[in-house]
Amino acid sequence: MHSALAVLEEVAARGAGVTAREISDALGMPRATTYRLINLLVQEEYLVRMPDLTGFTLGRKVVQLAHLVAPSPPPRAAREVMERLRSGIRGGVHLARYDTDRIAVVDVDDDFPLSDENRIVRDWDASAMGRLLLAERGVSATSTRSGHTLGAIVEETRRAGFARQVDELVPGFGCLAVPIRDERGRLVASVSFAAPRSRIEDPGDVLATLEAGADELGRLLV
């Protein structure tokens, strides 16, 4: 039990993508023992393989435990910006923060709740807010469940300057996510918009509104 917890703590400390060899070396643990523990933790969903298969990250059960301790809410001024965005946009508007290669949804639109928060924070290719993080990290061309490749997702997101997802979480629906960066240009948060597919594929003025909101939120969150 202690060794398994040590493996989980090492993955949490190093962030998504840590390899079995890196865990073994860091803990001074025989590789055969490390591989056995990792396989057990993957089977029990405490760990999961990264989409590009380069390493491991924390799995669904750890995410569920983490949700028992709610993330700190954004400052009041940021919540006021979010409410203003919601009042002007028909659809779900959510705020997420990125911490050590993890997604924490810190302000959810109560009128349009997330369809599957566990999957959103675990499978980065499944949502626009996760695709921003994929683009920030960079990945190989491994295929996703939807038939796209992570490399294509990264390229499209970087080229557009925002992330888009359709039909992955709910058929006929999708989401956009606009990055919020600190003064050094690092991705620290995102504001996202969920709506029927047609509004995601042709967002019109919504995209400009989200970008203006992200700029305002950036000054409040970083």
N, C-alpha and C positions, 0 to 999 in steps of 0.2 A: 504494500500500500504506500509506504513512504517513498519508494523508488518511482512509483507511478505519479505521485504528486510532484516529485522533483522534475519529472519529464514535463508535466503540465506547466509548472512554474517556469521552466526554461523556455518553452514555446511562448508563453505569455510575455516573458522578458525580452526575447529576441524578435518577436513579431512574426507576422505571416511569412511563410516561405522557408523557415528554418528546416534544414535537412536532418535526417537521422544521424548522419556522421557528425554534424556540428553539435547535436545534442549529446552524443556519446562522448565526444572530446571535451565538451564543456563540463560534463558531470563526472568525467573520469570513470565511466561505466563501460563494461565490455560491450562491444557492438552487438553481439548475439542477444544479450540481455536487453539492450536498448531497442533493437528491432522487435523483440517479443512484446515488450511493454507498449511500444507504439502501435503494433498491430491490435493488441487488446483494446487500447484506448480508441482506435479507429472503429473497431467493431462495436464498441459501446457508445460511439458518437461523441466522445469527449474531444477527439481530434478528427480532422478531416484533411484529405489531400487537397492541395491547391489545385485550381482549375488547370494550370499549366503543368501539373505533376512534378514541379521542381522541389516541393517540400510540403510542410504541414502547417496548419493553423488550427486555432481552437474551434471545436465543433458545436453542434446544436445544444448539447446538454450544458456545456459551459456557458453558452449564450443565455440559456434559460435561467441558470443560477445567477448570472450577472444581472438579469432583468429584475431579480428580487430586490436589488438595490438600485433604485431609479437613478439615472444620470442627472447631474445637476442641471436645473433648468437654465435657459439663457437669461441674461439680464432683462429687466423690465423694458428697457428701451428697444431691445431686439424683439421682444414679444409684441410690442406695439407695431413695429415694422411688419411683422408676420401677419398680424390682424389686418393691417391696412392692405397688404397684398391679397389676403383672402377675400376682403370685401370688394376688391376690384376685379377678381378673377373667378370665373365659375369653374370650380374643380378643386382637387385636393392640393394644398400647398404645405410642404413639410420642410423642417430644418434639421439637418444632420451635421454632426461634427466628426472629424477624423482624429483618432488618437492612437499613435503607434500602430498604424496599419489596421485600425479597427473602425467600424462604423457605429456611431451611437446616434440614434434618432432622438433628438432632445426636444422637439416641438412638433407634435402631430396634429394635423387638422382633424378635430373631433367630428366635423360634418362629413369628412371623407377619409375614414380610417385606412391605415395600410392594409393591404390584402394579405400579406404574409411577412411580418416583420422578421421572424426567425430566418427565413430564407434570404431576405434582403440583406441582412447583416452578415450572413454566412457565405452566400454565393454571389460574389461581386458582379458577375456577368448578368445576373438576373434583373438588375434594376439600374436606372440611370445614375443614381447616387453611387452605386458600386462601380459602375463603369468609369466614373471619374477617377476613382481610386486605382482601377486597373491601368488607366492611361497615365497616371502619375508614376506608377511603379514600373510599367513596361513589362510585357510578357511575350512568350513565344507564340507560334501560330497554332496552338492546340485547339481542336474543335470544341465547341460548346454543345449543350443539349439541343439548342435550337438550330444547329447546323452551321452557324457562323463560326468564325475563328476568333480567338482572343486577339490575335494580331490585327485582324480587320477592325474589330471593335476599338482597339487602341488607336489605330490610324484614323478612323472616322472621327473619334472623339477629339483627338488632338487637332485635326484639321478644322473641325467646326468650332472648337473652343467651348463646347458644352456636350453633354451626353444625352443620348436618346435610346429608349427601349420600347418596343411594341410587341404585344402578344406573348411575352415570356411569362409573366405572372398570371395575367387574366386575359383570355382570348378577347380580342376586340378593344383592348385598353392598352395604355402605355404610360410612359412618363418621360419628362425632361429634367435635367439637373444642371444648374449653373454653378460653377465653382466660386468659392470665397477663399481668397488668398491673403497671407500676411504680407508684411512689407518686404520680405525676401522672396516673395513669389511662391511660397510653399502652400499647398492645398491644406486648408485647416477645417473647412466646412463647405456645405452646399445648400442651396435652396432648390427644391424640386417641385414639379407640377405633375399631377396624375389626372388623366382624363381619357375619354374615348379616343380610339386610334386616330380618327380624322383630325382631331385637334392637336395631336402630337406630331403628326406628319406635316401639318400646315398650321403652326402655332400663331402666325400673324403677329399682332402686337404683344401677345403674351410673353414672347421671348424677351423683347426689349424691356418689358415691365419687370421680369425676373432678374435681368441683368442689372437694372437700376437698383432693385431691391438688394441684390447680392453686394453691390458696391456700398450701399448704406450699411448693410449688416457687417461687412468687413471692418468698418470703422468701430463697430460696437463689440465685436467678438474677439478681436486680436489685439 
